[in-house]
Structures are given as structure tokens and as C-alpha cells.
Amino acid sequence: MEDEFREVDSEPADPVAEQQDEGAPLSDEAKSPSSAAKAAESPTEQVPEPVVDWLRRVRLGAIVLACTLALWLLFTWITWPDVASLSTENPSSTAFIEMYQGARRAAGENDAVAWSPVPYDRISVNLKRAVVASEDTEFFFHDGFSSHEMKEAVKKAIREREAPRGASTITQQVAKNLWL
């Protein structure tokens, strides 16, 4: 009964096995597996080694970049000055005052500074307008950075092959004077 249900293949499944069964010597083709047999052995497609190496380098570069960015953001967050306090109280000192005092001390001179902040309401409206007009004509139209002035400064630096001129806004000058 078993013979009735046995299927008969028209082609042998494995030509190497058929040659071995017949006792015939193996040919060179039969000794080395074909590329189809190699592909059948490994379920995934083989990727050339240079591509794998390139992908590893890209992945490593992305990880290094992400870690560097995370560390920079952490450092910035920790060291960022508290600007909210400036709305309610005057700073006790500035970077320029400290630099001035350091130079005076190095010269062996008195480093006392006669500094008395004036309330904003007591400053003349005309003086405020004059400062804005002379320092930052776009003050009311940007958020602390004047992209137009920065572009112009870079263009001039490239054209004249010199260090770029100042393109800082009033906001940037305040930050520099207080903390840098």
C-alpha cells in the first residue's frame, strides 16, 4: 500500500546526492556548491563587506554626534545664566566691571568702582531712542539676532578678507557685558 502513495520526482532534488548514489566520481561543479545553493543556505542576502563597514561607521558617527549634542545641551542648561532675575533686580556686577577690577588689581591700584544703576523710568526717552538708533536699528523687529546684519558682516569679511565687523544686537551686547 505504501508504494501507491509514494510520489515520483521527475528531477532529483539534489544532483550531488544522485551522483553519490550511483557511485560516480563527483564533478568540479558538484564539489563546490553553486551560488544558488549558497543563497539557499543563508536566509538573508549577503551584503558586501565595504557596505557593512560604511554602515557601521555611519551608525557610530550618528551615535557620537547624538552624545555630543546631548552633552552640549546638558552643559548649556547647567551653565546658562538666570536672566529672569534681571527683570526684578539689578546685577551686582558685570563681566566688564570684573575685567576692569582685575586690571586695576594687577597694576596695584584701587579696584573700587563707582557704579550706581539708574531705574529705567528715570532714563530720558530721547536717550533710549538714541541708543537704539545708534546701536541696533532693527531692535524692534528681531528676536535678539539680526540675520541681515550677520549676512552683511560675513559678506564684507569675505570681500575685504578681514575679520568680520561687529553685527551684534543690543541683546547680544547686554549678554556679552553681563556674562562673557
Secondary structure, DSSP 8 states (H G I E B T S, - for coil): -HHHH----SS-S-HHHHHHHHT----HHHHS--HHHHHHHSSS----HHHHHHHHHHHHHHHHHHHHHHHHHHHHHHH----GGGGTS--S--HHHHHHHHHHHHTTS----------GGGS-HHHHHHHHHHH-TTGGGSSS--HHHHHHHHHHHHHHTS-------HHHHHHHHHH-
